[in-house]
Amino acid sequence: MDKIAKTKPALISRPEGTRRAAIRRFSIELNETAKFALPMVLTQVAQVAMMTTDLAFIGRISAEALAAAALAGRLYLISVTFGVGLLSAIAPLAARALGENNLGAVQRSLRMGLWVALILSFPITAVALRAEQILLALGQTPDVAQLAQQYLFGLAFGTAPALAFLAIRSFMGGVNRPQPVFWITLTAIPLNALLVYILAYGKLGLPRLELFGAGLATTLVNCGMFLAGLWFAALRWPFREYHVLADLWRFDWRAMRQLIAIGTPISISSSIESGLFGATSLLAGLISNSWPLTRLLFRFP
């Protein structure tokens, strides 16, 4: 009997030890997830802050300019969303390759992502440069369509660097190092605001470019963000171990097929969602030149 009594505490304490170990493992996993996710969440918030800054400066030009920027942004976003979906496939491909310790596959995931960014930038830029005709065909007023085209003339040529930066962002998330993208985006907020202020309002002796200046400022910032991201990815530890610029011009069909297979469903679902909101904005433009702003603020990544 004494022997049985002595073994009872050990039997009772074993579930407690298992429970404590499970709680400890859960805490560790939660902490690691938070450290990984927080920079990505803050990056998204920083991008929203940058767009909000654009709207604040554009709103001071005129209500028509703000409505035109809303329509232009929605039309542009519909085009860009498909590319964003494809580029988001870089993260799981890079993460899997990293888990397999296949540094060559990690490098190929970003290389093909940059190829996708370049290829998709051509049709997206073409749509942006013909935005006035598209908006007129969709029943928008000539004044708003013309103003929207001015904004997109400045914004269109920033498509390639913007998509390329998204590829780098997805790559860095895939290798569990999202922090540089956050700091780059955070730095871009005041820089974007300064450039929009100077170019849109004609400060420092420059001509007043208004909507075209706002779009041009965003293009310049997109170029700067891409170059900063590429510098981190190519030259800074631990990214330089992947040699992301090696064989940059070599096209890898196998990696491209994987990217398309994973990214296409994401692109389609995202494009449907974005298209629905875009259709609402365009229909709203038939009613009022200023109401589409509510749609823009409701859903703009």
Disulfide bonds with the S-S distance in Angstrom:
none
